[in-house]
């Protein structure tokens, strides 16, 4: 099982526990609403999940596949394949950097 799968299972268990507490109490206890430890745990799990998504999407293997596919499907007659690959690589690296910032904010 991957880290992402473990994280998703933990996340689901946490949500199930919170839902059960809410279902059992028509008014959740004050400590549940204000529990900084719970908020911190959820915040940490969200950030860990975001990091796993980034690791899954943006790795050398994915980069190579995307660049290869784009280079095969894009043909600019006035430049050669090597130059196209350099341009596509620069575009991918820019998109990757921006998406990482967006996901990890």
C-alpha positions in Angstrom: 0.0 0.0 0.0 1.4 3.5 -0.9 1.8 6.4 1.5 -1.1 8.1 -0.3 -3.4 5.1 0.3 -2.4 5.0 4.0 -3.1 8.7 4.3 -6.5 8.4 2.6 -7.5 5.6 5.0 -6.4 7.6 8.0 -8.2 10.7 6.7 -11.4 8.6 6.2 -11.2 7.2 9.7 -10.7 10.6 11.2 -13.8 11.9 9.3 -15.8 8.9 10.4 -15.0 9.6 14.0 -16.0 13.3 13.7 -19.2 12.4 12.0 -20.1 9.8 14.7 -19.6 12.4 17.4 -21.8 14.9 15.6 -24.5 12.3 15.0 -24.5 11.3 18.6 -24.8 14.9 19.8 -27.4 17.3 18.4 -25.1 20.0 19.8 -21.4 19.1 19.6 -19.4 19.5 22.8 -17.6 22.8 23.0 -14.2 21.1 23.3 -15.0 19.4 19.9 -15.6 22.7 18.2 -12.7 24.4 19.8 -10.2 21.6 20.0 -7.0 23.0 18.7 -5.4 19.5 18.7 -8.1 18.2 16.3 -7.7 21.2 14.1 -4.0 20.8 14.0 -4.3 17.0 13.2 -6.6 17.8 10.3 -4.3 20.6 9.1 -1.3 18.3 9.2 -3.2 15.5 7.4 -4.3 18.0 4.7 -0.7 19.2 4.2 0.6 15.6 4.1 -2.0 14.7 1.5 -1.1 17.8 -0.6 2.6 16.8 -0.5 1.8 13.3 -1.6 -0.3 14.6 -4.5 2.6 16.8 -5.5 5.1 13.9 -5.2 2.8 11.7 -7.3 2.1 14.2 -10.0 5.5 15.8 -10.3 8.4 13.4 -10.5 11.0 12.6 -13.2 9.0 9.8 -14.7 5.9 11.9 -15.2 7.9 14.8 -16.5 9.6 12.5 -19.1 6.2 11.1 -20.2 4.6 14.5 -20.5 7.5 16.0 -22.4 7.7 13.0 -24.7 4.0 13.0 -25.6 3.9 16.8 -26.1 7.0 16.6 -28.3 5.4 13.9 -30.4 2.2 15.8 -30.8 3.6 19.3 -31.4 5.4 19.9 -34.7 6.8 23.4 -35.4 8.4 23.1 -38.9 11.0 25.8 -38.5 12.7 24.3 -35.4 14.1 20.8 -34.8 12.9 18.2 -32.3 15.7 19.0 -29.8 14.7 22.6 -29.7 11.1 21.8 -29.4 12.0 19.5 -26.4 13.9 22.3 -24.7 10.9 24.7 -25.1 8.4 22.0 -23.9 10.7 21.2 -20.9 10.8 24.9 -20.0 7.0 25.2 -20.2 6.5 22.0 -18.1 8.9 23.2 -15.4 7.1 26.5 -15.2 3.7 24.8 -15.0 5.0 22.4 -12.4 6.4 25.2 -10.2 3.1 27.2 -10.4 0.9 24.2 -9.6 3.1 23.2 -6.7 2.6 26.7 -5.2 -1.1 26.5 -5.8 -1.5 23.0 -4.3 0.8 23.6 -1.3 -0.6 27.0 -0.2 
